[in-house]
Amino acid sequence: MKGYVQVYTGDGKGKTTAAIGLAIRAIGAGKRVLVLQFMKSKVYSEHAILESLPGITLETVGKPFFIIPKGMKSEEELARWGDEVVVFEAGHPPQEYIDLIKKGYNRALEAVQSNEFDMVIVDEYNMALFFELISWEDTKQLLDVRNPSIELIFTGRGAPKELIEAADLVTEMKEIKHYYTQGVNARLGIEN
């Protein structure tokens, strides 16, 4: 069966949730799935169950803090994040993050060329691209060497136009209204 390239992007909630839904559907059909999460560590509620499901391999490439270019968020927003965010000068992300993402990229490259998985989800990969932790040239190679039977799913805000053009399916999550703007932080079992 032919696999396709899917992209879930946009500023609205639900990109990772959609990808996890696809993973559940895939294993229900007897498929093997790699969920490779970029810029995350195993601190989210879905990690408690995904690793126990037969057919899903879950790997994370990240730290328990987030990175963001200087000037992208207001001082008020940064204060809410506290120690969970590291601010860097645009174009100069922390080397340790670049190294982590490269490790994840190499794992993704290996996975999309193998016969080990039927579906490979590269969660938050779009953000790694956006933050210049990985290049479009590397991403193009990932697409070019992909075993054509593997379904490859990219998630994260800020998918570049090149990825959108290369994909077979693109869904943009658009935020209409979110309780986060009223000061509600990520809730256990819902956003975290």
Secondary structure, 3 states (H helix, E strand, C coil): CCCCEEEEECCCCCHHHHHHHHHHHHHHCCCCEEEEEECCCCCCCCHHHHCCCCCEEEEEECCCCEEEECCCCCHHHHHHHHHHEEEECCCCCCHHHHHHHHHHHHHHHHHHHCCCCCEEEEECHHHHHHCCCCCHHHHHHHHHHCCCCCEEEEECCCCCHHHHHHCCEEEECCCCCCHHHHCCCCCCCCCC
